[in-house]
Amino acid sequence: MAPLVRRGGIATKSPREAVTGVEIAFACLPTPEVSRAVAFGADGVNGVKACVSMSRCRPSVRKTIKAIAAELAKSDVAVLDSPVSGGPRGARAGTLATMVFG
């Protein structure tokens, strides 16, 4: 986290703390398990108006996004699925692409 803080990022201790005072949370996370924990775990982002998931486009992730959307809908949180395509090479080149579904 230190390199991001040096560039102006703000370190927090939890996903819930990170979204305090915001309406829309963006998440680009490495696994379905982490995505679930951040979305509706004990210290998750529940409480925002919308959550945009930018995790990779794989069948297991799509299934996870549907489960997250169903769970967060109980708290009136909208979920948008916006997978990122291009991988590390695209990130370095500044050519990542994203699609949005909701």
Secondary structure, DSSP 4 states (H G I P E B T S, - for coil): -HHHHHTT----SSHHHHTTT-SEEEE--SSHHHHHHHHHSTTS-TTSSEEEE-----HHHHHHHHHHHHHHHTTT-EEEE--EESHHHHHHHT--EE--B-
